[in-house]
Amino acid sequence: MKIRLCLFVLLFSLHANAQVGGLHTFSFLNLPSSSFVNVLGPAADAAERTSISNAYRNPALLDNSLNNAIEVNHTFWFAGIQSGYVATARTIHKSVFAGGLQYINYGKFESNDAYGNGNGFFNCSEYNAHLSWSKEIAPRYHFGYRTGFAASYFEADNAYAWTNSLGVLYSDTSKRFKAGLTVSNFGFIGNYFGGKGRDPNESLPLDIRLSVSKRLEHMPFTFYAAAQHLEQFYIRYPEPVISTSIDGSDTLGAYTNKYILDNIARHLAVGGVFHFGKSFDLQVGYNHLRRKELKNNDRAGMTGFSMGFEVKTKFAWVAYSRSYFNPAMANNSLSFRIPMNWSKKAG
C-alpha cells in the first residue's frame, strides 16, 4: 500500500507544464550538488555509494551510513561564477534527515544609468535552504522527500519560491542493482521578478527522471544510465529553417517528424565508475542533451563528456570532477565529506 501511495504521488505531478533550456527561473536548482553528480548527471539518482550531496538529487538515497557526516562541495564555473552545496545528515529512529544549503554567486556587476554613467556595483546570487527526509517503506524500497525555500537576488529584483522533490529508490544488494524515480523541483513561486504577476516563463525547473545502476559481477565497474525530462517528450528546439511554410506555422510538425530519434537520445545520459578497491574510483559520464545544445557547430570537442575521481579513507572522502560544456569551457568541482564522529571510530 505504501509503495502504491508513493508512486501515485510521483506520477501525480506529470500533468504539470515544464520547459527546459533556460525557459524558467531558479535554474540553479539543477546545478550539480557534488563532484559525482557533476560527472554522472541524472544517472546519479541511483548512486551505488550514497552521500548527502547525491541525495540532494534523489532524497531516497539517504541512509543510516550518513549519520553525523558533513559534506561540502564547491564548483568553479566560467567568468568567475561559483556555486556550492553544504549539508549534514542525522538518523532519528528509523528515518534519516538532512539539512543543507545550495548557493551560486554570479559575481559583481557595474550599475549604469540610461546615459552609461556608472553609479556603483551590485552582486547577484541565489540560495536554496532545504530539509530532506528518507525512510525504508518496504524491503528494498526507500522513499524520500525534500522541501526548501529558494531565493534569487538580482540587484533590485528578487524572487522567492517553495521547492519540493520526491524520490523512490529500489535497491537489490544481492544483484548490486539500483533504480530510482525522481520528481525534482516542483512547488510555488511566491514572489516573481519585478513584483509582477504570474508569468508562464517564470516557472520552476521541473524534471522527472528514471535512473538505474548495475555493478558488474566479474568486473570492478558500475554502469549508470538515466532518462531525464520525462515530463516533456519534445526537448529539441525547432530551427526556423525547418519551417515548411512562409509564416512558419508548421515548423513544429516538420521538426518532430525529422528529428524524432535525436529527440529521444537527448533524454538519455550514461556513465560508469571504475572501482580500484574500496578507496579509489574513476568516473566518466556523457550527456547527449548537453552535447547537442552547447557544442560548437565547427568543432564539438569534449562537449557533453565529464570525468572525475574519488578517494575515500576512514577520516575523510575527497572527490574532483571536470565537466565540459563546449570545446573551450569546462567547470571544476571539489567535494569533501568528513564524518563528525571519526575520532571515535579511529579509537
N, C-alpha and C positions, 0 to 999 in steps of 0.2 A: 504494500500500500504506500509506504514512504517513497519507494522508487518511482512509482507511478505519479505521485504528487510532485516530486522534483522535476520529472520530465515534463509534466504539464506546465509548471511554472516557466521552464526554459523555453518551451515551444510557444507559450502564450505571447511572447514578445515578437514573434515572426511577422505580425501584422504591421509593425512599425515601418515607417518610411526611412530609408537610410541612404547615404551617399558616401562615396569615397573620394580620395584625391583632393582634399582641401576645400570641400564644399560645405564645411561645417566649422563651428567654433570648438574650442577646447581639444584641438587635435593632439596636444601634448600628452593627453591621457594614453595615447597609443605608443609613446616613446618606450624604448627598452628599459626595463627596471633592473636588469643585471647584464653582466657580460655574456652569460649563457643565452639569455633572451635576445641579445644583440646579434648572436650568431644564428640561432635556430628560428627566431621569429615566432609565428603562430604555432609551430611544432613544439615549442617549449611548454605548451599547456599539458603535455603528457610526459614531463621530465621524469627520467628514471630515478635520478638523485634529487631529493627535494631540497628546497631552500625557500626562505621567506620571500626573497625578491622574485623567484619564479612563481610563487603563489600569488603574487600581485596580479598576474595574468589569469591564473585559474585558482581561485581561493580553495578549491577542493584539494590542492596539493599540500596544504598544511597538515603536518602530523606531529606526533609526540617527540620525534627526534630533534625538532627545532626549539624545544623548550629552553628558555633563558638565553637564546642566542640573539646577537645583534648583527645586522648586515648593513653595509654601506656601499653604494655604487655611485660612480661619477663618470659621465660621458662627455668627451670633448668633441664639439661639433665644429662647423665651419664659421669663419669670421668672428671667432671669439665667443660663440654661443656655447653655453654649458648647461647640462642637466644632471639630475641625480636622484637618488632614492635612498632613504634611510628607514629601517624598520626593525622591530623586535617582536618576539613571539613568547607566548606563555600558555602552558597547559593547565586547564582548570577542569577538574573531574574528568570527563571523557571528551571534552571539547578542547580545541586549540584556537586561541585568539592571537591576532597580530595587529599591531598598530604601526602606521608608517606615514611618511611624508614624501611626496613626489614633487619635484620642482624643476623649473627651467628659467634661466636668466639669459635674456637676449642682448644684454649689454646696455651701454649708454648711448643716447642719441641727442643730437642738437636740435633744439626747437627754434623755428624761424617764423617770422610774421609774413604777411602777404607780399612784402617787398623784398624778402630774402634776408632780412636783418636778423642776426642771432639774438635770442633772448633767454639763453640758458640751456641746460641739459635736463634730460629725464631718462629714467630707467623703465624697461619693460620686463615683466616677469609673470609667471603663472605658478600656482601651487595646488596640490590636492592632498588634503589630510584625510586619512581613511582608517576604518576598523574592519578587520576580516575575521571570519569565524568558519570553522570546519569541524565536521563530525562524521564518524562512520555510521551510516544509516542502515547498512546490511552488510553481510560478509562480502568483501571485495569492492564495496561501493562506498565512496565518500561524497558528501555534499558540502559545498562551500558558498559563502555569501560575503560580499564586500560592499560596504557603503561608505561614502565620503562626501566631503564638501570641497568643491573646486572653485578657485578664484583666479581671474585674469586681470592684470593691471597694465594698461597701455596708456601712459600719460594721463589724460583726464578721463579716458573711457575705461570703465570697469564692468566686469560681468561675473556672475556667480551662478553656481549650479549644484544640484544634488545628484550625485552619480552612484550607480549600482552595478554590480556584476554578480552573476550566478555561475556556478560550475558543478559538474558531476564528473567524478573520476572512477573508472573501473580498473582494478589492478589485480592481475593474476601473477603472483610471485613465483609460482612453480614453473610457469611458462615465460616468465620475465616479459610480460606484455602489459601495456597500459593504454587506455583510451580515454580521452577527455572531451566533453561537450561544454562549451563556454558561451555565455551571452555577456558581452562586456559593454560597459558604458551606456547604459540606458538610465533615464531619470528625467529631471526637470531643470530648466534654466529659470532661475528666479529673477535675474536682472540682466537685460540684454545690453549690448554695447550701445552707447549713446542714449540710453534710457528709453529707447523706442519700444513699441510693442513687438509681439512675436513675429520673427522673420523666418521663413522656411529654410533659408541659408544659414541660420544660426541654430543648428541642431547638434546634439551630442554625437560623437563618432561611434555609433553602434556597430558592433562587429560580432557576428555569430560564427564560431569556429568549431571544427571537429578535428581532433588530432590523435595520433597513435604513435607508440614507440615499441620497439621489439629488440631485446637483447639476443644476439645470435648465440646458439648453443656451443658451436665449435670454433668461435672466433671472437676475440675481445672487441666487439663492435656493436653499437646500438644504432638501429636505423630509426629515423624520425620522418614523419610525413603529416601534413595538415592541409585542410581545406578552409580557406578564410572567406569572409564576407558572404556567408551563405544566405544572408537576409536579402541579397540583391544579386540576381543572376548576371545581368549585363553590367560589367565594370570596365569594359573597354570603351573609351570615349570615341564617338564618331568623328571623322575628319570631314571638313567641308568639301574636299574633293571627291568624296564618296557619293555625294548627292546626285540623284538621277533626274532631278527636276530643277527648273530655273529658280524657284523660290526655296528649294531645299527642303520641301515638306516631307519627302520620303527618304531622307538621309538615314534615319534610324533603321528602317527596314532593309536598306541596302547593306548597311554595315553589319547588322546582326546576322544576315544570311551569309555574308562573305567571310566573316571572321569568327564563326562560332567556335571552332577548335581553339583558336588563340584566346578567346574569352574564357573558355573552360580552364585552360592552362594557367591563366592569371589568378585563378583561385587557389592554386597549389603552391606549396612550399615544402622543400625536402631538406634533409640534413643527416648528419651522422656524427657519432662520438667514438673515437678510438681510445680504448682503456689500456693503460700501461700500469698494471697493478691496481691498488686501491687508492693511490695517492696522486696520480697524474693522468689527465685526459687531454686529448686533442680533438677539436670540434671544427666541423665545416658545415656550411649551410648555403642554400640557394633559394631566392625568392623571385619567381618569374614575373610577378606584377611589378616589382621594383625595377627589374632589368628593362622591361618593355617601356615603362613610363619615364625613366630617368636616363637611359643610355643616350649617348651622342649618335646621331644618325651616321656619322662617318666612321666612328670607332666606338665599339661597345666596351672593350676592355674587360675589367673585372666587375662591372656594374651588376648588382644583384647577388654577388657572392660575398661570403663572410667567413671568418675563421677565428679561432681563439684557443686558449688552453686554460686548465685549472690545476692548481697544486693544493693538495689537502694534507694537513697534519693534525695531530690531536690538539694543537694550540691555536691554529688558525687555518682559514681557507682563502686562497688568493686566486683571482681569475683575471684574464686580459683577453680582449677581443678587438677585432678590426673589421668594419663593415663598409663595403664600397657602394657609393651612391651614383657615381659616374666615373669615367676614366681618370679624372683629375682630383676627385674628392672622396675621402673616407673618414669615418669617425673612429675614435678610440675609446674603449670603455674599460674601466677598472672596477673590480668588485672585491670586497673583503667580508668575511664572516668570522666573528670571534665568539666562542661560547663563553658566557659570562661566568660560568662555574668551572672553567677549565682547570683552575688551580686545584680544585677538589678532586677532579678526575686524575690529574697528574700525580697527586699524592696517594 
